[in-house]
Every structure is written in C-alpha cells, then in structure tokens.
Amino acid sequence: MHTRDMIAPAAQMMTAATPAWAVWRSRLASWFTRCADQWAAQATYEELSRLSDARLEQQGLCRDRLARALRE
C-alpha cells in the first residue's frame, strides 16, 4: 500500500476559503509523499534486480518488466 493511499487528495481537502499557506502545505506534503513512494520503489528495484532470473520467475516477475511492475 502506498502512502498516498492513506492521505486524501489535495483537491478534497481544499475549499474556497482555504488559506494560501494551507494549499502550499498540502502540495508540499503531496510532493514528499511522491518522493517517498519513488524512493521505496527504487530500493525494491535494487533489491530485486540482484536476484537470478529463476528466482524472479518464482515470485511471478520478469526481469524485462521489473521496473514497470514496481511502478504499478
């Protein structure tokens, strides 16, 4: 489960009366969340890329589609 799944989208949290600092804070939090998700995917990719092709197949992965599988 991604961190972004636990946080409501910024559009749902914002109203017309929301102060500018709150909008900025929400956007910053969204950016941090995306960075954390990308960092986690990259760390997982590095770990899985060290495995043999046979081991990847056991886990239902293919080396050719490894990066794409982690983005989903």
N, CA, C and O atoms as CSV, one atom per row, in Angstrom:
chain,resi,resn,atom,element,x,y,z
A,1,MET,N,N,0.845,-1.173,0.000
A,1,MET,CA,C,0.000,0.000,0.000
A,1,MET,C,C,0.891,1.236,0.000
A,1,MET,O,O,1.841,1.332,0.776
A,2,HIS,N,N,0.575,2.167,-0.870
A,2,HIS,CA,C,1.345,3.397,-0.958
A,2,HIS,C,C,0.886,4.389,0.097
A,2,HIS,O,O,-0.260,4.364,0.545
A,3,THR,N,N,1.802,5.255,0.478
A,3,THR,CA,C,1.486,6.279,1.458
A,3,THR,C,C,0.373,7.181,0.937
A,3,THR,O,O,-0.481,7.631,1.701
A,4,ARG,N,N,0.389,7.443,-0.374
A,4,ARG,CA,C,-0.614,8.342,-0.932
A,4,ARG,C,C,-2.025,7.777,-0.806
A,4,ARG,O,O,-2.992,8.536,-0.865
A,5,ASP,N,N,-2.164,6.470,-0.637
A,5,ASP,CA,C,-3.480,5.866,-0.460
A,5,ASP,C,C,-4.070,6.195,0.903
A,5,ASP,O,O,-5.282,6.100,1.092
A,6,MET,N,N,-3.230,6.578,1.848
A,6,MET,CA,C,-3.695,6.872,3.195
A,6,MET,C,C,-4.034,8.345,3.385
A,6,MET,O,O,-4.663,8.708,4.379
A,7,ILE,N,N,-3.625,9.203,2.441
A,7,ILE,CA,C,-3.828,10.643,2.552
A,7,ILE,C,C,-4.854,11.072,1.520
A,7,ILE,O,O,-4.768,10.673,0.359
A,8,ALA,N,N,-5.821,11.877,1.926
A,8,ALA,CA,C,-6.829,12.368,0.986
A,8,ALA,C,C,-6.172,13.283,-0.037
A,8,ALA,O,O,-5.263,14.037,0.311
A,9,PRO,N,N,-6.610,13.235,-1.290
A,9,PRO,CA,C,-6.065,14.129,-2.308
A,9,PRO,C,C,-6.253,15.589,-1.916
A,9,PRO,O,O,-7.206,15.938,-1.219
A,10,ALA,N,N,-5.349,16.425,-2.362
A,10,ALA,CA,C,-5.379,17.841,-2.005
A,10,ALA,C,C,-6.684,18.503,-2.419
A,10,ALA,O,O,-7.189,19.368,-1.703
A,11,ALA,N,N,-7.237,18.116,-3.555
A,11,ALA,CA,C,-8.482,18.721,-4.027
A,11,ALA,C,C,-9.634,18.459,-3.062
A,11,ALA,O,O,-10.525,19.297,-2.926
A,12,GLN,N,N,-9.629,17.315,-2.397
A,12,GLN,CA,C,-10.693,17.005,-1.450
A,12,GLN,C,C,-10.552,17.810,-0.170
A,12,GLN,O,O,-11.550,18.100,0.490
A,13,MET,N,N,-9.342,18.172,0.187
A,13,MET,CA,C,-9.108,18.879,1.448
A,13,MET,C,C,-9.306,20.388,1.312
A,13,MET,O,O,-9.582,21.061,2.306
A,14,MET,N,N,-9.172,20.924,0.116
A,14,MET,CA,C,-9.195,22.358,-0.080
A,14,MET,C,C,-10.599,22.862,-0.383
A,14,MET,O,O,-11.369,22.205,-1.083
A,15,THR,N,N,-10.923,24.038,0.151
A,15,THR,CA,C,-12.183,24.707,-0.149
A,15,THR,C,C,-11.846,26.111,-0.619
A,15,THR,O,O,-10.679,26.506,-0.619
A,16,ALA,N,N,-12.839,26.851,-1.012
A,16,ALA,CA,C,-12.609,28.215,-1.494
A,16,ALA,C,C,-12.050,29.110,-0.389
A,16,ALA,O,O,-11.336,30.068,-0.686
A,17,ALA,N,N,-12.351,28.826,0.862
A,17,ALA,CA,C,-11.916,29.665,1.972
A,17,ALA,C,C,-10.583,29.211,2.564
A,17,ALA,O,O,-10.152,29.758,3.579
A,18,THR,N,N,-9.931,28.241,1.965
A,18,THR,CA,C,-8.677,27.724,2.496
A,18,THR,C,C,-7.564,28.755,2.308
A,18,THR,O,O,-7.404,29.291,1.211
A,19,PRO,N,N,-6.797,29.041,3.354
A,19,PRO,CA,C,-5.691,29.991,3.235
A,19,PRO,C,C,-4.603,29.470,2.296
A,19,PRO,O,O,-4.452,28.261,2.121
A,20,ALA,N,N,-3.863,30.372,1.708
A,20,ALA,CA,C,-2.813,30.020,0.747
A,20,ALA,C,C,-1.754,29.123,1.384
A,20,ALA,O,O,-1.250,28.210,0.730
A,21,TRP,N,N,-1.410,29.366,2.641
A,21,TRP,CA,C,-0.387,28.543,3.295
A,21,TRP,C,C,-0.831,27.098,3.420
A,21,TRP,O,O,-0.003,26.189,3.355
A,22,ALA,N,N,-2.131,26.868,3.597
A,22,ALA,CA,C,-2.640,25.502,3.713
A,22,ALA,C,C,-2.552,24.774,2.376
A,22,ALA,O,O,-2.261,23.579,2.329
A,23,VAL,N,N,-2.806,25.501,1.294
A,23,VAL,CA,C,-2.678,24.920,-0.044
A,23,VAL,C,C,-1.219,24.560,-0.294
A,23,VAL,O,O,-0.914,23.470,-0.779
A,24,TRP,N,N,-0.329,25.478,0.037
A,24,TRP,CA,C,1.098,25.242,-0.152
A,24,TRP,C,C,1.555,24.040,0.676
A,24,TRP,O,O,2.311,23.199,0.191
A,25,ARG,N,N,1.100,23.965,1.913
A,25,ARG,CA,C,1.468,22.860,2.802
A,25,ARG,C,C,0.961,21.531,2.244
A,25,ARG,O,O,1.660,20.520,2.302
A,26,SER,N,N,-0.241,21.539,1.713
A,26,SER,CA,C,-0.815,20.323,1.133
A,26,SER,C,C,-0.018,19.871,-0.084
A,26,SER,O,O,0.253,18.681,-0.245
A,27,ARG,N,N,0.354,20.808,-0.932
A,27,ARG,CA,C,1.153,20.467,-2.113
A,27,ARG,C,C,2.530,19.943,-1.715
A,27,ARG,O,O,3.045,19.007,-2.326
A,28,LEU,N,N,3.116,20.543,-0.702
A,28,LEU,CA,C,4.415,20.082,-0.218
A,28,LEU,C,C,4.308,18.672,0.347
A,28,LEU,O,O,5.181,17.839,0.105
A,29,ALA,N,N,3.257,18.404,1.090
A,29,ALA,CA,C,3.043,17.065,1.641
A,29,ALA,C,C,2.850,16.046,0.518
A,29,ALA,O,O,3.357,14.928,0.606
A,30,SER,N,N,2.130,16.418,-0.526
A,30,SER,CA,C,1.942,15.524,-1.676
A,30,SER,C,C,3.274,15.235,-2.357
A,30,SER,O,O,3.540,14.102,-2.758
A,31,TRP,N,N,4.105,16.260,-2.486
A,31,TRP,CA,C,5.421,16.089,-3.116
A,31,TRP,C,C,6.283,15.144,-2.279
A,31,TRP,O,O,6.934,14.254,-2.827
A,32,PHE,N,N,6.293,15.329,-0.951
A,32,PHE,CA,C,7.054,14.440,-0.078
A,32,PHE,C,C,6.560,13.001,-0.187
A,32,PHE,O,O,7.355,12.061,-0.170
A,33,THR,N,N,5.263,12.837,-0.297
A,33,THR,CA,C,4.679,11.504,-0.429
A,33,THR,C,C,5.140,10.839,-1.718
A,33,THR,O,O,5.520,9.668,-1.716
A,34,ARG,N,N,5.107,11.594,-2.828
A,34,ARG,CA,C,5.576,11.037,-4.103
A,34,ARG,C,C,7.053,10.669,-4.029
A,34,ARG,O,O,7.460,9.623,-4.533
A,35,CYS,N,N,7.850,11.523,-3.405
A,35,CYS,CA,C,9.291,11.227,-3.259
A,35,CYS,C,C,9.498,9.953,-2.445
A,35,CYS,O,O,10.329,9.119,-2.806
A,36,ALA,N,N,8.764,9.796,-1.370
A,36,ALA,CA,C,8.893,8.604,-0.523
A,36,ALA,C,C,8.499,7.349,-1.298
A,36,ALA,O,O,9.167,6.321,-1.186
A,37,ASP,N,N,7.424,7.422,-2.081
A,37,ASP,CA,C,6.998,6.274,-2.877
A,37,ASP,C,C,8.042,5.906,-3.927
A,37,ASP,O,O,8.329,4.728,-4.142
A,38,GLN,N,N,8.606,6.920,-4.579
A,38,GLN,CA,C,9.629,6.661,-5.590
A,38,GLN,C,C,10.896,6.093,-4.961
A,38,GLN,O,O,11.535,5.214,-5.541
A,39,TRP,N,N,11.261,6.580,-3.791
A,39,TRP,CA,C,12.437,6.064,-3.102
A,39,TRP,C,C,12.232,4.601,-2.732
A,39,TRP,O,O,13.136,3.781,-2.895
A,40,ALA,N,N,11.053,4.279,-2.238
A,40,ALA,CA,C,10.757,2.896,-1.865
A,40,ALA,C,C,10.767,1.976,-3.084
A,40,ALA,O,O,11.278,0.858,-3.012
A,41,ALA,N,N,10.209,2.436,-4.195
A,41,ALA,CA,C,10.208,1.633,-5.423
A,41,ALA,C,C,11.634,1.417,-5.920
A,41,ALA,O,O,11.973,0.329,-6.386
A,42,GLN,N,N,12.454,2.434,-5.824
A,42,GLN,CA,C,13.847,2.316,-6.271
A,42,GLN,C,C,14.614,1.340,-5.394
A,42,GLN,O,O,15.400,0.542,-5.905
A,43,ALA,N,N,14.403,1.386,-4.096
A,43,ALA,CA,C,15.080,0.463,-3.185
A,43,ALA,C,C,14.637,-0.980,-3.446
A,43,ALA,O,O,15.452,-1.902,-3.411
A,44,THR,N,N,13.356,-1.165,-3.704
A,44,THR,CA,C,12.834,-2.503,-4.017
A,44,THR,C,C,13.407,-2.993,-5.330
A,44,THR,O,O,13.757,-4.166,-5.453
A,45,TYR,N,N,13.508,-2.100,-6.327
A,45,TYR,CA,C,14.071,-2.474,-7.622
A,45,TYR,C,C,15.520,-2.946,-7.454
A,45,TYR,O,O,15.910,-3.971,-8.013
A,46,GLU,N,N,16.309,-2.199,-6.688
A,46,GLU,CA,C,17.701,-2.588,-6.477
A,46,GLU,C,C,17.797,-3.960,-5.818
A,46,GLU,O,O,18.646,-4.774,-6.180
A,47,GLU,N,N,16.931,-4.204,-4.862
A,47,GLU,CA,C,16.937,-5.493,-4.168
A,47,GLU,C,C,16.544,-6.632,-5.114
A,47,GLU,O,O,17.198,-7.675,-5.140
A,48,LEU,N,N,15.486,-6.431,-5.879
A,48,LEU,CA,C,15.009,-7.484,-6.781
A,48,LEU,C,C,15.920,-7.683,-7.991
A,48,LEU,O,O,16.008,-8.793,-8.516
A,49,SER,N,N,16.593,-6.635,-8.439
A,49,SER,CA,C,17.446,-6.758,-9.624
A,49,SER,C,C,18.663,-7.637,-9.354
A,49,SER,O,O,19.300,-8.115,-10.293
A,50,ARG,N,N,18.988,-7.854,-8.094
A,50,ARG,CA,C,20.117,-8.718,-7.747
A,50,ARG,C,C,19.758,-10.201,-7.823
A,50,ARG,O,O,20.648,-11.051,-7.844
A,51,LEU,N,N,18.459,-10.521,-7.866
A,51,LEU,CA,C,18.024,-11.913,-7.891
A,51,LEU,C,C,18.237,-12.529,-9.274
A,51,LEU,O,O,18.269,-11.827,-10.285
A,52,SER,N,N,18.380,-13.839,-9.294
A,52,SER,CA,C,18.520,-14.553,-10.564
A,52,SER,C,C,17.180,-14.561,-11.297
A,52,SER,O,O,16.130,-14.310,-10.705
A,53,ASP,N,N,17.238,-14.857,-12.603
A,53,ASP,CA,C,16.010,-14.926,-13.398
A,53,ASP,C,C,15.066,-15.994,-12.864
A,53,ASP,O,O,13.851,-15.800,-12.840
A,54,ALA,N,N,15.627,-17.124,-12.436
A,54,ALA,CA,C,14.800,-18.216,-11.912
A,54,ALA,C,C,14.073,-17.767,-10.634
A,54,ALA,O,O,12.890,-18.059,-10.457
A,55,ARG,N,N,14.768,-17.074,-9.766
A,55,ARG,CA,C,14.169,-16.604,-8.512
A,55,ARG,C,C,13.077,-15.561,-8.788
A,55,ARG,O,O,12.037,-15.557,-8.129
A,56,LEU,N,N,13.321,-14.679,-9.767
A,56,LEU,CA,C,12.310,-13.692,-10.132
A,56,LEU,C,C,11.056,-14.384,-10.666
A,56,LEU,O,O,9.935,-13.983,-10.353
A,57,GLU,N,N,11.256,-15.425,-11.475
A,57,GLU,CA,C,10.110,-16.168,-12.017
A,57,GLU,C,C,9.299,-16.811,-10.904
A,57,GLU,O,O,8.072,-16.871,-10.982
A,58,GLN,N,N,9.980,-17.296,-9.862
A,58,GLN,CA,C,9.275,-17.887,-8.720
A,58,GLN,C,C,8.361,-16.867,-8.059
A,58,GLN,O,O,7.314,-17.218,-7.513
A,59,GLN,N,N,8.758,-15.622,-8.112
A,59,GLN,CA,C,7.969,-14.556,-7.499
A,59,GLN,C,C,6.981,-13.939,-8.483
A,59,GLN,O,O,6.295,-12.969,-8.160
A,60,GLY,N,N,6.916,-14.504,-9.679
A,60,GLY,CA,C,5.966,-14.018,-10.673
A,60,GLY,C,C,6.407,-12.762,-11.386
A,60,GLY,O,O,5.577,-12.013,-11.903
A,61,LEU,N,N,7.710,-12.524,-11.420
A,61,LEU,CA,C,8.243,-11.330,-12.071
A,61,LEU,C,C,9.151,-11.718,-13.227
A,61,LEU,O,O,9.679,-12.829,-13.274
A,62,CYS,N,N,9.323,-10.801,-14.143
A,62,CYS,CA,C,10.217,-10.994,-15.285
A,62,CYS,C,C,11.209,-9.833,-15.276
A,62,CYS,O,O,10.816,-8.688,-15.051
A,63,ARG,N,N,12.476,-10.115,-15.515
A,63,ARG,CA,C,13.490,-9.065,-15.479
A,63,ARG,C,C,13.164,-7.934,-16.455
A,63,ARG,O,O,13.415,-6.765,-16.164
A,64,ASP,N,N,12.604,-8.286,-17.612
A,64,ASP,CA,C,12.283,-7.275,-18.623
A,64,ASP,C,C,11.218,-6.299,-18.140
A,64,ASP,O,O,11.212,-5.137,-18.547
A,65,ARG,N,N,10.320,-6.759,-17.275
A,65,ARG,CA,C,9.208,-5.919,-16.823
A,65,ARG,C,C,9.307,-5.567,-15.344
A,65,ARG,O,O,8.315,-5.166,-14.736
A,66,LEU,N,N,10.475,-5.711,-14.769
A,66,LEU,CA,C,10.648,-5.478,-13.338
A,66,LEU,C,C,10.330,-4.050,-12.931
A,66,LEU,O,O,9.569,-3.830,-11.989
A,67,ALA,N,N,10.901,-3.082,-13.626
A,67,ALA,CA,C,10.675,-1.670,-13.272
A,67,ALA,C,C,9.208,-1.310,-13.435
A,67,ALA,O,O,8.650,-0.615,-12.586
A,68,ARG,N,N,8.568,-1.767,-14.511
A,68,ARG,CA,C,7.165,-1.461,-14.745
A,68,ARG,C,C,6.285,-2.071,-13.651
A,68,ARG,O,O,5.322,-1.447,-13.204
A,69,ALA,N,N,6.614,-3.268,-13.231
A,69,ALA,CA,C,5.833,-3.935,-12.181
A,69,ALA,C,C,5.896,-3.167,-10.863
A,69,ALA,O,O,4.922,-3.150,-10.110
A,70,LEU,N,N,7.021,-2.541,-10.583
A,70,LEU,CA,C,7.162,-1.789,-9.327
A,70,LEU,C,C,6.437,-0.460,-9.378
A,70,LEU,O,O,6.030,0.054,-8.336
A,71,ARG,N,N,6.264,0.111,-10.560
A,71,ARG,CA,C,5.554,1.378,-10.674
A,71,ARG,C,C,4.057,1.209,-10.491
A,71,ARG,O,O,3.369,2.167,-10.139
A,72,GLU,N,N,3.544,0.022,-10.720
A,72,GLU,CA,C,2.098,-0.215,-10.642
A,72,GLU,C,C,1.622,-0.375,-9.222
A,72,GLU,O,O,0.430,-0.580,-8.991
